[in-house]
Amino acid sequence: NAGVTQTPKFQVLKTGQSMTLQCAQDMNHNSMYWYRQDPGMGLRLIYYSASEGTTDKGEVPNGYNVSRLNKREFSLRLESAAPSQTSVYFCASRLLNTEAFFGQGTRLTVV
Amino acid sequence: GEDVEQSLFLSVREGDSSVINCTYTDSSSTYLYWYKQEPGAGLQLLTYIFSNMDMKQDQRLTVLLNKKDKHLSLRIADTQTGDSAIYFCAESNSNTGKLIFGQGTTLQVKP
């Protein structure tokens, strides 16, 4: 049972490049989330998917897009990376109103 | 909108009690959570409290909830050096499925 798996673990991008962060969970969870973590800012919600087929903006959605590909997978896309998007990105999943399980994070640097 | 606020840093001596405070704004929050993050790792659930409860105790952890003031606290009794980590408070809205985190409180435990 792998839980929540994020790929890649590390990535360096040049300004203007695009990339997709992948997240998959094997716990049959309905809800999935993408957060970014920056020093002193805590975890800020980028986008979430309360159930398969729905996605909603969080606190800091600008510059990102998401796709809930199926119940297991929720991807985060940066169309044109900017240095301000340098951060650690976490994916999480849960059943509604229960514990959220987190992936190990993706450390992204945009130069 | 939803917002969760925490102080950024707390330092205690080993064996003392630690109290980490959190305030939230969403009166529709049904569950409130405390997560722990150790260096280089994802978040793990410590404990949670349902919004109709005032207090929950779990071994060395005590959670107090003042729903009127939207104030949540986590008390760690007999704090150990292994408790050094970042502690996050989070609120969950059962209507939207949103899960919002605070900035995190870094707990430093001195021997």
Interface residues (C-beta under 8 A of the other chain):
Chain A: S31 Y33 Y35 G40 M41 G42 L43 R44 L45 Y48 A50 S51 D56 G58 E59 F90 A92 R94 L96 N97 E99 A100 F102 G103 Q104 G105
Chain B: G1 V4 Q6 L8 T30 Y31 Y33 A41 G42 L43 Q44 L45 Y48 F88 A90 S92 S94 T96 G97 K98 L99 I100 F101 G102 Q103 G104
